[in-house]
Amino acid sequence: MVGGNPQHDAYGFRYWKHPGAFAEYRSTGTLGQFEGFLACLWSASFAVVGPEYISMVAAEAKRPRIYIKNAFKTVYWRFGIFFIGSALCVGIVVAYNDPVLVGIVTGKSSGGGTAAASPYVIAMRHLGITVLPDIVNALLCTSIFSAGNTYTYCATRTLYGLALEGRAPKVLRKCTKGVVTGSLSQLGNQPSRSGEASLLAVVVEIPGLAWLLHLLCVA
């Protein structure tokens, strides 16, 4: 922001002014910016799904009132730093109408679903930084494995609990010494016909909507 990059470009909050911090979606002006915020809300909701899974570990913990309580206190800091802070940083380092970003999102350019689509990587390449994009790739790999372990545990634990209560097939009560996993994520790799929404987008929006409903119920 202050010119410490290889190009010595002190961009500051340039992109918050031109083209602006919020993109217009359907309408123009303030209403269009609000619609743009709502349009990206589903994807953003999918990204923050997970902290409530800590409560599922209570069934496995020896002293849940102590350990689960301490673990959940860190959620507030994680939300503030990783999600809110990251959202602010993305708007600072790259504009929403950046040609590379728009090309990847619209499918006109390659790199969708990879680290090349990350706004951070796009900003690093614009500034001539060559090492940090590789570090981002490595961090994404660790994040994928971490999320996969969490979702596999929560999915199997939920099905097992439902089977014990008679709300799921009895075959799900059987436990083995090994680990048998399954995933719906491969559905996102199925091709979609022209003019239709990607199946991956639907798979992403379902848990995002479920998480928002969960928050409404808790509130």
C-alpha positions as CSV (number, residue, x, y, z in Angstrom):
1,M,0.0,0.0,0.0
2,V,2.9,2.4,0.7
3,G,5.1,1.4,-2.2
4,G,7.1,-1.5,-0.7
5,N,6.3,-3.7,-3.7
6,P,8.8,-4.4,-6.6
7,Q,7.1,-1.7,-8.7
8,H,7.2,0.8,-5.8
9,D,3.5,1.5,-6.5
10,A,1.9,3.2,-3.4
11,Y,-1.6,2.4,-4.4
12,G,-3.1,2.9,-0.9
13,F,-7.0,2.8,-1.1
14,R,-7.0,3.6,-4.9
15,Y,-9.5,0.9,-5.8
16,W,-11.9,2.1,-3.1
17,K,-12.2,5.3,-5.0
18,H,-11.8,4.0,-8.6
19,P,-13.9,2.0,-9.5
20,G,-15.2,1.9,-5.9
21,A,-15.6,-0.5,-2.9
22,F,-18.9,-2.0,-4.1
23,A,-19.8,-3.2,-7.5
24,E,-23.2,-2.5,-9.0
25,Y,-25.2,-5.6,-9.9
26,R,-28.6,-5.0,-11.6
27,S,-29.4,-1.4,-10.8
28,T,-27.3,1.6,-10.6
29,G,-26.3,3.8,-7.7
30,T,-26.6,2.8,-4.1
31,L,-29.4,0.3,-4.8
32,G,-27.1,-1.5,-7.4
33,Q,-24.3,-1.6,-4.9
34,F,-26.6,-3.2,-2.3
35,E,-27.7,-5.7,-4.9
36,G,-24.1,-6.5,-5.6
37,F,-23.5,-7.1,-1.9
38,L,-26.5,-9.5,-1.8
39,A,-25.3,-11.3,-5.0
40,C,-22.0,-12.3,-3.3
41,L,-23.6,-13.1,0.1
42,W,-24.2,-16.7,-0.8
43,S,-20.6,-17.5,-1.7
44,A,-19.4,-15.6,1.3
45,S,-21.7,-17.6,3.5
46,F,-20.3,-20.8,2.2
47,A,-16.8,-19.7,3.0
48,V,-17.6,-19.1,6.7
49,V,-19.5,-22.3,7.3
50,G,-17.7,-24.4,9.9
51,P,-17.4,-22.7,13.3
52,E,-20.7,-24.3,14.5
53,Y,-19.1,-27.7,13.9
54,I,-17.2,-27.2,17.1
55,S,-20.4,-28.1,19.0
56,M,-20.4,-31.5,17.4
57,V,-17.1,-32.4,19.0
58,A,-18.8,-32.0,22.4
59,A,-20.0,-35.6,22.1
60,E,-16.4,-36.8,21.8
61,A,-14.7,-34.5,24.4
62,K,-14.1,-35.6,27.9
63,R,-14.7,-32.2,29.5
64,P,-16.8,-30.3,26.9
65,R,-17.8,-27.5,29.3
66,I,-14.2,-26.5,29.5
67,Y,-12.5,-27.4,26.3
68,I,-15.4,-26.6,23.9
69,K,-16.0,-23.3,25.6
70,N,-12.3,-22.3,25.2
71,A,-12.2,-23.4,21.6
72,F,-15.3,-21.5,20.7
73,K,-13.9,-18.2,22.1
74,T,-11.3,-18.2,19.3
75,V,-14.1,-18.1,16.7
76,Y,-14.7,-14.4,17.2
77,W,-11.1,-13.6,16.6
78,R,-11.0,-15.8,13.5
79,F,-14.1,-14.2,12.1
80,G,-12.6,-10.7,12.6
81,I,-9.2,-11.4,11.3
82,F,-9.6,-14.1,8.6
83,F,-13.0,-13.2,7.1
84,I,-13.7,-9.5,7.8
85,G,-10.1,-8.6,7.5
86,S,-9.6,-10.6,4.3
87,A,-12.7,-9.0,2.7
88,L,-11.2,-5.6,3.4
89,C,-7.8,-6.6,2.1
90,V,-9.2,-8.0,-1.2
91,G,-10.9,-4.7,-1.9
92,I,-7.6,-2.9,-1.3
93,V,-5.3,-5.0,-3.5
94,V,-7.4,-5.6,-6.6
95,A,-10.4,-3.8,-8.2
96,Y,-13.6,-5.7,-8.8
97,N,-13.4,-4.8,-12.5
98,D,-9.9,-6.1,-13.0
99,P,-9.7,-7.7,-16.5
100,V,-7.9,-10.8,-15.2
101,L,-10.4,-11.3,-12.4
102,V,-13.4,-10.6,-14.6
103,G,-12.1,-13.0,-17.2
104,I,-11.7,-15.9,-14.7
105,V,-15.1,-15.3,-13.1
106,T,-17.0,-15.1,-16.4
107,G,-15.1,-18.2,-17.8
108,K,-13.5,-16.3,-20.6
109,S,-10.0,-17.0,-19.2
110,S,-8.5,-20.1,-17.7
111,G,-7.7,-20.5,-14.0
112,G,-11.1,-20.9,-12.5
113,G,-11.2,-23.1,-9.4
114,T,-7.4,-22.7,-9.0
115,A,-5.1,-20.5,-7.0
116,A,-4.8,-18.3,-10.1
117,A,-8.3,-17.0,-9.4
118,S,-7.4,-15.7,-6.0
119,P,-7.5,-11.9,-5.9
120,Y,-4.3,-12.0,-3.9
121,V,-2.4,-13.9,-6.6
122,I,-3.8,-11.6,-9.2
123,A,-2.6,-8.6,-7.2
124,M,0.8,-10.2,-6.7
125,R,1.3,-10.8,-10.4
126,H,0.3,-7.2,-11.2
127,L,2.9,-6.0,-8.8
128,G,5.6,-8.3,-10.1
129,I,5.9,-10.5,-7.0
130,T,7.0,-14.0,-8.0
131,V,7.4,-16.0,-4.8
132,L,4.2,-15.3,-2.8
133,P,1.8,-16.9,-5.3
134,D,3.6,-20.2,-4.7
135,I,3.2,-19.8,-1.0
136,V,-0.6,-19.1,-1.5
137,N,-0.8,-22.4,-3.4
138,A,0.8,-24.2,-0.6
139,L,-1.6,-22.6,2.0
140,L,-4.6,-23.5,-0.2
141,C,-3.5,-27.1,-0.1
142,T,-3.3,-27.2,3.6
143,S,-6.7,-25.4,3.8
144,I,-8.3,-28.0,1.5
145,F,-7.0,-30.9,3.6
146,S,-8.2,-29.3,6.8
147,A,-11.7,-28.5,5.5
148,G,-11.9,-32.1,4.0
149,N,-11.1,-33.6,7.4
150,T,-13.7,-31.4,9.2
151,Y,-16.5,-32.1,6.7
152,T,-15.8,-35.8,6.6
153,Y,-15.9,-36.1,10.3
154,C,-19.1,-34.0,10.7
155,A,-20.9,-35.8,7.9
156,T,-20.1,-39.3,9.2
157,R,-20.8,-38.3,12.8
158,T,-24.2,-36.8,11.9
159,L,-25.2,-39.9,9.9
160,Y,-24.1,-42.2,12.7
161,G,-26.1,-40.2,15.3
162,L,-29.2,-40.2,13.1
163,A,-28.9,-43.9,12.5
164,L,-28.7,-44.6,16.3
165,E,-31.9,-42.6,16.7
166,G,-33.6,-44.5,14.0
167,R,-33.8,-41.5,11.6
168,A,-31.3,-42.9,9.1
169,P,-30.8,-46.4,7.6
170,K,-29.4,-49.0,10.2
171,V,-26.5,-49.8,8.0
172,L,-25.0,-46.5,9.0
173,R,-24.6,-47.8,12.5
174,K,-21.8,-50.1,11.5
175,C,-18.3,-48.8,12.2
176,T,-15.1,-50.2,10.8
177,K,-11.5,-50.0,11.9
178,G,-10.6,-48.2,8.7
179,V,-12.0,-45.0,7.3
180,V,-14.5,-45.0,4.5
181,T,-15.3,-41.6,3.1
182,G,-17.5,-40.2,0.4
183,S,-18.0,-36.7,-1.0
184,L,-20.5,-34.8,-3.0
185,S,-17.8,-32.4,-4.2
186,Q,-17.2,-34.4,-7.3
187,L,-20.6,-33.3,-8.5
188,G,-19.1,-29.9,-9.1
189,N,-16.9,-31.5,-11.8
190,Q,-19.8,-32.5,-13.9
191,P,-20.3,-30.4,-17.0
192,S,-23.3,-28.1,-17.2
193,R,-25.1,-27.2,-20.3
194,S,-24.7,-23.8,-21.9
195,G,-27.0,-21.1,-20.3
196,E,-27.6,-23.0,-17.1
197,A,-26.1,-22.4,-13.7
198,S,-23.1,-24.5,-12.8
199,L,-23.8,-27.5,-10.6
200,L,-20.9,-26.5,-8.4
201,A,-22.5,-23.1,-7.8
202,V,-25.6,-24.9,-6.6
203,V,-23.6,-27.1,-4.3
204,V,-21.9,-24.0,-2.9
205,E,-25.2,-22.1,-2.4
206,I,-27.0,-24.9,-0.5
207,P,-24.7,-25.0,2.6
208,G,-24.4,-21.2,2.5
209,L,-28.2,-20.8,2.7
210,A,-28.4,-23.5,5.4
211,W,-25.8,-21.6,7.4
212,L,-27.8,-18.4,7.2
213,L,-30.9,-20.1,8.3
214,H,-29.0,-21.6,11.1
215,L,-27.9,-18.2,12.3
216,L,-31.4,-16.9,12.1
217,C,-32.6,-19.8,14.3
218,V,-29.9,-19.1,16.8
219,A,-30.6,-15.4,16.8
